């Protein structure tokens, strides 16, 4: 597994490389403090991210053990996980690179998109159910709002089943997004919802249930089994080689909500691996994994590795302002890749003005009500009636808005002329 830093280890004058026994002693001590499973998780970049988190939380034992262990593990070399990298770095962008990229973008506003005819990522991308006419029509509605980007989930099994066909369908999708002047943020992996994805025909929606058919990628069993990761590396790197210099693509969200479904830091090794695979290719577009819950090991690494900072927020306006204020302290572009849950006081009318004023990009969840059934709230029971206030989504399948006043507000804000 690659380190976050590309800087070579520089040994201090007069220092000697510690013995294997000494190294293992300190690795063992650090594991006791962190509950880690392997020395790979104590790479310099990861260890420093944990140390910084411990420092912020006032947990001095963690900080001391990590720093001391890190010095012995690396031969008394101070690792560099600073945002500043040497020119030509194949790892994380510098702060200057990230901000220069962001300065060239318009205010990025869009939605998490899946066509209304697909229950999940597999049904969207498999050849038998790839519905380009619906994608074209519904992205036209997104364009009519003033949206200039969408966040879209890929799936490893759709690629595994038909790699060349998958890439042709992704290219066709990008042709449609370009037609509508929309650039997608593409997502590789996801720890959310059903844990055992299978290619082929997908299940029908369970009436009234939010996201009854959404599937993880690659799925919990694969997340926990590194022996299956070579095929994931092939998938990620093939897609990045094919589209990593494509101006139609805005960026790469490598892993959605790692640690969900009670995986927590068990997902960290795969997150680290995906960054390492992506760094080997180093696409022109930014790489990121968004913050979404309180898990110090994951959050520390994600902040230390991402080119741009992304996050999820389904809370009220005051909470959103506070989170943006904290994340901006890192000095990198900040983009909210999930928001808008009406019954949680996360709404377009309250949140879009904040994103505009703070120059923060944003993606609400959902465009058209369909087979994902995200108009229903999280935890909705089977057979629940259509809610009076939709949780997510903007349009009905015929293109009529759930709330005409809401749509008028979005259009006025995004197209003031």
Secondary structure as UniProt FT lines:
FT   TURN            13..14
FT   HELIX           20..34
FT   HELIX           39..42
FT   HELIX           44..56
FT   TURN            57..58
FT   HELIX           60..73
FT   TURN            74..75
FT   TURN            87..88
FT   HELIX           95..103
FT   STRAND          109..112
FT   TURN            116..117
FT   HELIX           121..125
FT   HELIX           127..129
FT   HELIX           132..145
FT   STRAND          149..153
FT   HELIX           156..161
FT   HELIX           163..179
FT   TURN            180..181
FT   STRAND          183..190
FT   TURN            207..208
FT   TURN            210..213
FT   HELIX           220..223
FT   HELIX           226..228
FT   HELIX           229..243
FT   TURN            244..245
FT   TURN            247..248
FT   STRAND          249..256
FT   TURN            258..263
FT   HELIX           264..267
FT   HELIX           268..281
FT   STRAND          286..288
FT   HELIX           296..305
FT   STRAND          309..312
FT   HELIX           317..327
FT   HELIX           328..330
FT   STRAND          334..339
FT   HELIX           342..344
FT   HELIX           348..358
FT   STRAND          361..365
FT   TURN            371..372
FT   TURN            374..375
FT   TURN            378..379
FT   TURN            382..383
FT   TURN            397..398
FT   HELIX           404..414
//
